[in-house]
Amino acid sequence: MKRGKILLVDDNENDLITTKELLEKVGYTVIQNLGWLGVTKNVKFLNPDLILLDVNMPALSGDCLCNLIDKYVKEKKIPVLFYSALDENYLKKLTIMKGVTDYIIKGDIFQLYRKISHYTRKSN
């Protein structure tokens, strides 16, 4: 059963592969985006149901990338979740400050499945 299409944005190839495998095991289609290049095009033309966005990327961080994709995200009502190993208190504040949907701590598989399921169900 297909559960939705997720755009996964991360500069760490190992994190991309691992997260993609975890999400595909439970039925999601995952579009990988290594780093920030091409994200706007993928949001605009591939119509993901959810964007999972690493915060800590070189050159253009995930929180700054939010500004570039904001128009398309709002237009298409796509939930954006920060995905990071940064401090949880910092992520909570950043999520509110940037107006994104939520955040997930990298490595917390239960939280990953629970929040992805919750927000893809809401967006469909």
HUZIBEL-V640959 format. One record per backbone hydrogen bond with DSSP energy under -0.5 kcal/mol. CO is the residue of the C=O (numbers start at 1). NH is the residue of the N-H. E is the energy in kcal/mol with one decimal. If there is no record, write none. Layout:
# HUZIBEL-V640959
<<CO | NH | E> <CO | NH | E>>
This chain:
# HUZIBEL-V640959
<<4 | 6 | -0.5> <4 | 29 | -2.8> <5 | 49 | -3.0> <5 | 50 | -1.2> <6 | 8 | -0.7> <6 | 31 | -3.2> <7 | 9 | -0.6> <7 | 52 | -3.0> <8 | 10 | -0.5> <8 | 33 | -2.3> <9 | 54 | -2.7> <10 | 35 | -1.8> <11 | 13 | -0.7> <12 | 16 | -2.2> <13 | 17 | -2.5> <14 | 18 | -2.6> <15 | 19 | -2.5> <16 | 20 | -2.5> <17 | 21 | -2.5> <18 | 22 | -2.2> <19 | 23 | -2.4> <20 | 24 | -2.7> <21 | 25 | -1.8> <22 | 26 | -0.6> <23 | 26 | -0.6> <23 | 28 | -2.2> <24 | 27 | -1.6> <27 | 3 | -2.2> <28 | 30 | -0.5> <29 | 6 | -3.1> <30 | 32 | -0.6> <31 | 8 | -3.0> <33 | 10 | -1.9> <33 | 35 | -1.0> <36 | 39 | -1.8> <38 | 42 | -2.3> <39 | 43 | -2.7> <40 | 44 | -2.5> <41 | 45 | -2.8> <42 | 46 | -1.8> <43 | 47 | -0.6> <49 | 79 | -0.7> <50 | 7 | -2.7> <51 | 53 | -0.6> <51 | 81 | -3.0> <52 | 9 | -2.9> <52 | 54 | -0.5> <53 | 83 | -2.8> <55 | 57 | -1.4> <55 | 62 | -2.1> <55 | 63 | -0.5> <58 | 60 | -2.5> <61 | 65 | -2.4> <62 | 66 | -1.4> <64 | 67 | -1.0> <64 | 68 | -0.8> <65 | 68 | -0.6> <65 | 69 | -1.8> <66 | 70 | -1.2> <69 | 73 | -2.6> <70 | 74 | -2.6> <71 | 75 | -2.1> <72 | 76 | -2.5> <73 | 77 | -0.8> <73 | 78 | -2.1> <77 | 79 | -0.5> <79 | 51 | -2.6> <80 | 101 | -1.2> <80 | 102 | -1.3> <81 | 53 | -2.9> <82 | 104 | -2.5> <83 | 55 | -0.7> <84 | 106 | -2.1> <87 | 91 | -2.3> <88 | 92 | -2.5> <89 | 93 | -2.0> <90 | 94 | -2.7> <91 | 95 | -2.6> <92 | 96 | -1.9> <93 | 97 | -2.9> <94 | 98 | -2.7> <95 | 99 | -0.9> <95 | 100 | -1.5> <102 | 82 | -2.3> <104 | 84 | -2.1> <104 | 106 | -0.5> <105 | 108 | -1.9> <107 | 109 | -1.2> <108 | 112 | -2.3> <109 | 113 | -2.6> <110 | 114 | -2.7> <111 | 115 | -2.7> <112 | 116 | -2.2> <113 | 117 | -2.3> <114 | 118 | -2.2> <115 | 119 | -2.6> <116 | 120 | -2.3> <117 | 121 | -1.9> <118 | 122 | -1.6> <119 | 123 | -1.5> <120 | 124 | -1.0>>
